[in-house]
Structure formats: structure tokens, C-alpha cells
Amino acid sequence: MASYDFDLVVIGSGPGGYVAAIRANQLGLKAAIVEKEKPGGVCLNVGCIPSKALIHQAEIVASRKELEELGFKVDDSRFDYAKVFKKSRQAADRLSKGVSALIKKNRIEYLEGNAKLSGPHEVTIDGGKKITGKFLLIATGSRPREIPGFEFDEKQVLSSTGALYLEELPKSLIILGGGYIGMEFAHVMNAFGVEVTVVEMLDRIIPTADPEAVGILEKDIRRRGVEIMTGSKAEKLTRGKSGVKLEVSGKDGRKTLEAEKLLVSVGRAPNSEDLGLENVGVKTEKGFIKVGDYYQTDAAGIYAIGDVVATMQLAHVASKEGEIAVEHMAGHGPEKAIDPDLIPAAIYTEPQIASFGPTEAQAKERGLSFAKAVFPYRGAGKSVAVGKPDGLVKILYSPETHEFLAAHVAGSNATEIIHELLLGKRSELLPEDIATMIHAHPTLSEAVMEAARVAEGWAIHY
């Protein structure tokens, strides 16, 4: 029997990699992680965590209007965005150190450097150090996608990473791409007083989300002064001393936009280059590593998870994929690849949007028979009491069996309350079960209960 340095070698310490290594330790596998940057990967260092810290600070600043309505006078002349940036980095650094502590606690060896697959069970790290593993797991994540003519310089043309590292706010910002990342930045920058224009090539922002839910967000963010140009294509970028000029063509013809900076947010590209995949027979398609039901590649003993494979590019997806892959390595558990309809998606704008399962259009494309139940947020007393009445809870369900098919929520704290509905689907509950469960009053979750009652035909507050 072959002898290896480790049972598992993980390349990458993001939410997929470090979770997989910890799960391996729990299952009795000796694990190592190779990481070229800081523990925690993109999510903790230049993604989920610092961006949510910025969003939180932005919402504190935006709440000054509520204070003014109460008679307070707010003097923002001493506002210093550098302090906002510092707090976002403190949050990221604290959690990165927390991941380091978890790695150490679980007796996982941590090795710094670039890693390449140099053999079926072998990884070579910078400097020529070689380690072997019975299993190898690629969890190298992704990076902001560049498009020709709009390359990042992180001064005038920013990636999402560059935007997170701004220590001084621009007076004006064009955001190219109206997906969830672009709209989260639009929300943040607008709250801090930046003049924001969003340019989206498709006919609506966040095209993957439920149109009604997105409509609530779009109405609110336009009211706050964000200009949104849908059905508009960026044709040419000119960089100058004082800022950038962007030529855009759309339904209203061609026009030139000017701003201090441009943020390009048009998706993320998998980090599958320079890994030595060709040395071991790991196949890719459009840059994504091809995997099977348990995230195994074509090469025996080698697995891949997270943004480097063609699944939803979300941190919680990477973590779950890591768990499934390691459990398969250990011969523990029958769970296969994640059902996409059981993945919660969360957009941290204000109002928030959260969902799982297909939209109405997607359900029709699949040929699914469905009915829908919709309840407005303002029907839940808490939403009015806290001044957040705009929103909805939408449930898609089978008209025959009443089983949950999907749910879409827009409104305050939507990213938290979506999970009650997701648990209902995953546990094979019916809307009746939620409709008849006592919910505390007043809470936003009452909107979920009432939506379930709409499905059953007996909503009280509608």
C-alpha cells in the first residue's frame, strides 16, 4: 500500500478549502492546506466579509435621515471614509485570524505558497517542496472577470477588490454591470454620498432574481438617486487625468458618461490556470474544472469545489461542496452534489433580496406546474413599525400537492427570514405547516406565515 504524507491536501483556504480540511479532521483524515495568500480566501479577505462590513456602515450613515425626522441635527462635515475602510479591514482580519485558529485547533498543517499538481498524488509548492496526499482537493476560487478594453488599473478602473480597498471616496462612480455585486456597491456608494450610475447590458438589473423582488429594490434605489441604465452596452472607455469617459449605446441612442472612477463588475473567472492540471489529466470546460456527483475530477483521487467548478459562485455553496467531497473520500455518507433548488441566494442591498428555487419564468421553462402566493411586507405590523414597509414574500408551490417549489423575498432582513421557507422545502413540509405555526408578534417573519396562509386560502391580514 502506498504511503502518503497526508490523507488530504487542500489547495486554497477559502470557505470551501478550510471547511473541507476541518471536516476531514473530524472524519479521521490527516489534512494539510496550501495557501498563497491569507487564510479565508476571497470571501473573508476581499469579498463577503469586508463588503458586508461596508454595507453595515453605509446603512448607519443612511439612517441619519431617520434621526433628522426626529428633530436631530446631524453634522457630517467630519465624516472620514478612511475610518469606514479601516473597520471593514478589521472585520476581515479578525475573521481571517479566526480561520487560522480553527486550522490550528483541528491539527491541520498550513503551508504557504503557490501549489501545482506535479503528480497523481503530489503537490509541489514554491521553492520545490513536494508533499503527497492520498486525496487532493482543488479549492482555488475565482477572481473578478476582466473584459478587453476595460482592464483594471485599480486607480481609475476598479475591480470589486479595488473598490473594497478604496480609502477615499470618489465624487462619482460608474458601475459597469448590474448584477448582485454591482448593485451592492451601488447601494453602499450611494449611501455615502457618491453619485452613482449603473450600466447594465440586459433589460433589467439582477436578471437572475425574481422580477417583482428586483422591482422593489430598483424603485427604492432610483428614489435615492442612483441612475440605472438597462439595455445599455459599454462601447468605449477613455481614461483621463480627471476621470473616465464611457461611451454607451442603448435604446435611447449613444451617449457619453463621465465619472471619477469606473467599477467593472461583470462576473468572476475561475482560478484554474497554473495549477498543473495538465500534469494529472484534470479536464476543464470554459475554465471550470469538470466534476462528478461528489466533486471528483477525471483524475483518480483529485476533487475540485467552489468557484473553480461550474456551480453557483457562493461561499456557502463552496463550504457544502467541500463537506460532500471529503465525506465521499472517507466513505462516509451518501449525500451527492447539491440540489441547486436548495441553495439560498442572498443580495445585501436595501431592501435585501433572498431566494431559493426557480423564478416563475424558470419554472415555466422547466415545464413545471405551479401556483403562487404573495404577501406584501406592509401587511406585517413590524415592517411598518420600523419604517421598512416595502417588500414581499412570494411562494411558488405545486397546485396538486402544495409542496414548496421556490420562494422569493424582498425587504428588510430578507436574507435572514428566507431560511424558514427553505427548511420547509428541505423537510418536505407544506405551506399549511408554516401557516398554522404560531409566529411571534410583531416580527417580519409573520409575512412568511401570511404568505403560507395565502397559499392555503385564508390569509388574515391581506
N, C-alpha and C positions, 0 to 999 in steps of 0.2 A: 504493500500500500504506500502511495506517495506521501511524503512528508512536506507540510507547508508551514510557513511562518505564522500564518493566521488562517482561521476558518473563513473570514470575510475581510476583504479590503474594499473600502468605500472611497471613491474619488469624488470629493465635494462634501462640504459640511453644512449645506443649506438645510431647510426644513425637511427635505427628503433624505439627505445623507445622514445627518446626525440622528434623526429618529430611527432610521434603519439600523444604524450601529447600536443604538441603545436597545432596540427590540432584539437584535442578535444576541446581545449580552444576556438579556432576560431568558432567552431560549438556550443558553449554554454555549453559544458560539463565541470564540475569541475573535475580536474585531479590531481593525485599525482604520483610521481616516487619514486621507491625504488631502490637504487643502492648500491652495496657493495664496489665498488672501486671509480675511478674518473669519473666525468661526461664526456660523449663522448664515453665510451666503448672502445673496441679493436681498432676500426678504428682510432679514434683521438689520442689514447694514445700509442698503441703498434702495429699499423697496417698501414693503408693508409697514414696518415699524416707524421709520422716520417720517414717512408720508402721513401716517395716522397721527403722529405727534404734531405735525404741521396743521393738519385738519382740526385737531382739538384746539390749538392755539388760535387758528383762524376763527373758529366758532365763538371763542371767548371774546375776541375783538368785535365780531359781528354783533354780539349780544349787547354792545354799548347802546344800540338803538332802543332796546327794551329798558335800559336804565334811564335813558333820556325821557322815555314816555312816563316814567315815574317821577320826573322832575329833577333828576340828577344832571349835572353838567360835567361832561367828560372831556378833559383836555388831552388830546392825543399828540400834542406837539413834541413830546419827548419820546414818542414811540421809536424803538430801535429794533429793526428786524434782525440784527445780528444776534440779539438775545433769543429770539424765536429759533433761529438756526441752531444756536448753542443747545437749547433744550431738546431739540429733535435729535441732535448728535448724542446727547447724554442718554436719552432713551435707548438709542441704538447700541451705544457702547455698553450700557448696563445689561441689556439682554444678550449681547454677544459674550460678555463675561459669564453670564448665566449659563449659556450653552457650553462654554469651556468647563465650567464647574460640573455640569451634567456628564460631559465626556469623561472627565477625571473620576467622578463618582462611580461611573459604570465601568471603570478599568479598561477604557478604550484607548489604544495608543494613538497619539495625534502626531502626524508628521507634516511639516511644512514644505511646500514646493510644488512645482508642476509635475504632474504624473502622466506617463504614457504607458499604454499596454504594449509590452515588449515580448509577450509570450502568452500561451493559453491560460496560464495561472500566474503570470508575472507582471509586475508594475515596476517601471524604472522612474525614479524621482530625480530632480535636478542634482547634478553632480555625479550621477552614475549609480547611486544607491539603488539596489534591487530588493524588492520584497515579494513574497509569494503568498497566494491565498487560494484555498480550495474554491472559493467563490469570489468573483469580482463584481462590484456594483458601480455603475456609472451614474453619478448624480451631479452633473456639472452645470445644470441650469441653463439660463439664457441671458441675452443682453439686448439693449434697445436696438431695434432694426434701423439701419441707415438706408436711405434711398439716394440714387445718383442725383447730384446737383444740390443736395440738401445735407451734405456731410456735417457731422458735429465738429465744432471747434471748442465747445463748452464755454465760449465767451459771448458770442452773438447768436450762434445756433446751438441750442441746448438739447441734450437727451434728457430723459426723466432723471437720470443720475445727476447730470449737471444742474438741473433745476433744484434738486434736493440740496445741492451744495452751495446755492446762492447765499451769500452773506449780506447782500444788499439788494433790495427790490428794484426791478426796472419800473419806469413810469408806465410803460405799455408793453404788451406781450401778445404776439400772435401764436395760437396753438394750432399746429397742423395735425389734425386727427381728432375726431370727436368720439372716440371710444371711451371706456371707463377710466383709463389713466388720464387721458386728456381732460375729461370733464371733472375729475377730482382736482386736477391742477387749476382748472378754470374757477372752481369753487373756492379754492384756497387763495389764489391771487386776487380774485375779485373782493374777497373779504378783507384783504389787506390794502385795498385801495388801488390796485393795479388796473389799468384799462385793458380789458381782455377781449380778443376776437378769436373765435373758434372757426376753423375752416374744415369742413367735412365733405369728402367726395360723394358719399352716398346721400340718399334723400332724407335721412334723419340721423340724429346723434344716437350713440349706443345702439346700433342696429341689431345686436343680438338679444336685446332685452325686450320685454313686453311694451308695445307702443303706448298703451294707456299709462303705464307706470312712468315711462320716459316722458310722456306729455306733461305730467305733473311737475317733474323736475325742470323740463325745458321752460315751461311757463314761469316758474319761480325764478330761475337763474336769469332769464331775459328781463324780468321785472327788476332784478338787482343791477342790471346794466351790462351784462355780458352780451356781446354781439355774436350771433350764431349764423354762419353761412353754410347751409347744407346744399347738396348738389353742386358743389364748387370744387374745381380742380386747381391745385397749385401748379403753375406753368413754369415760372422762373423766379429765382431768388437772386437779389443783388445785395451784397454786403458793403456797407459804407462806414465812415468814421462815426457817424451819429446814430447808426442803427441799421435796420434791414428794410428792404422793399420786396414785397411778394406780389407777383402778378398772378391773378386768379381769374379763371374763366368759369362761368356758370349760367344759370337760366336768365340772368339779367345782363349778360354780356361779359366783357373783360374789364377788370378794374385792378388798380394797384393799391395794396395795403402797405402802410408804413408803421413800424414799431421799433422800440429799442432792442427787443430780442425776439427770437423765434424759438419755440419749443416744438420739436418734431416728435410726435407720439403716434406711430403707425404700426405698433405691434412689437413683438420681441422675436429674436432669432436664436435658435438652439446653439449652445456651445459644444458642437460635435467635432470641430476641427482640431488638429494637432493632438489627438488623443491616441494615435496609433491604431485606430480601428482596423485599418487595412492589414495590420500585422497579425490579427487574430480572426479575421473573417466576419467581423461585425458589419452588418449591412445598414445603409441609411436610405431614406427617401425624402427628397427635398430638404436635406439637412437633418431630419429627425431620425433617430435610431429606431429600427423596426423591432418590435417586441411581440411576444405571445400573451396568452391569458394571465400568466404570472409575472409578466415583465421580463421574461427571459429572451435573450437575443438568439441569433442563429448560431452563435458560438457557445459550445457547451460550458456551463459554469459561469457565464457572463450575463449580467442583468443590467437593465437601464430603467430609470424612473425620472419623474418630474418634467421640467420644461424641455429636456433634451429628447423626449419622446412626444409623439403626436397626440397628446391628451390635453385636457384643459389646463392652461398655464396658471395654476393657482397653488399657493403654498400648501393648503390643506389637502389638495389632491396629491402633491408630491409626498407628503408625510404618509398618507394612507397607502400609496403605491409602495413606499419603502417597507411598510409593515407587511404587506401582502407578499412582496418579493422574498423577504427574509423568512417569513413563515413557510413559504414554499421550499426554500433552501433547507430548512430544518425539518421538513416533512411534517410540519405542524399546521393543521387547519386546512379546510377545503376551499376557503374563500378565493374566488377568482378576481379578475380585473373589475374595477369599479364600474357599476352601472351609472352611466352619465346622468340618468334621470334622478339619481340620489345625491347629486353633488350640489350643495348650496353655493350660489354666486352672490357676491356682495359688492355693492358700489357705495363708497363712503362720501357721497355728496350730501347736500342738504336741500330737499329731503333725500334720504337714503333710498336705495332700491335693492331688493333682495329677491331671490327666486330659486326654484328648482324645477326641473322638468321642462317640457316644451312650451313655447308660446302657442297662442291659438293658430297662427299661421303654420308653425312647425307641426302641430298636431294634425292639421288638415293635410299637409304634405305627406305625413305618415299614413294617412287614411284612418286616423283614429276617430271613433265616435265619442263626442264629449259634450258635456253641458258646463255652464259656468255660473258661479255665484260671486257677486261683487258687493262689497260693503264699504262705504266711504268712511274714512278716518273720523270725520267730524261727527259721526254718529256715536263715537265713543267719547264720553264726557271728559276723560283725561286729556285728549288731544286739544280740546277747546280750552280747558283749564290752564294748560301750559303754553298756549298760543301756537300750537302746531296742528291746525285742523286739516291741512292739505295732505291727502293721501288716500290710499285704497288697499283693500285686501281682496285679491282675486283667487278663487279656487277653480281649477278645472277638474272635473270628475266624470266617471263613467255614468251615463244616464241609465244604464241597465243595472249595474252592481253598486253604484255610488262609490266605488273605490277612487281614492285620490290619484290623479294623473300628474298634476303640477300645481304650483302656487306662485303668485307674483305679488309682492308687497312694495308699495311706495309710501314713504312717510317717515316720520321721526322714529328712530330706533328700529327700522325695518330689518336691519342686519342681525338684530338680536331675536326678534319675535318670529322670524321665518322658521326657526328650528322646531317649534311646536307642530307646525304643519308637516315638516319633513319627517319628524318622528311618527306622526300619524300615518304617512305613506309607508315608511320603512317597517312599521309594526303592523301593517295591514289593518289599521283602524279605518273607520268610516267617518264622514262628516258628523254623523249622529253622535259619535263618541265625544267629539270636541264640543258639539252644540249643547250637550247635556251636562258637561263638566262645569262645576262652579268655578268661575274666574273672579279674582279679587277685583273690587270696585273702589276707586276708579283706576283702571290700567289701560294701556294701549292694547294689551292682549285681548281685551274684550272685543276689539274689532275682528280678531280671528274667530272668536266664539260666534259673533253675529254673522260673519261670512259663512260659517258652517251651518248656522240656522237658516240663512238664505237658501243654501243648497237643500235643506230639509223642508223649506216652505213655511217657516214660522219665525222669521226674524222679529224681534221685539222693537228695536229702535230704528226701523227703516220703513 
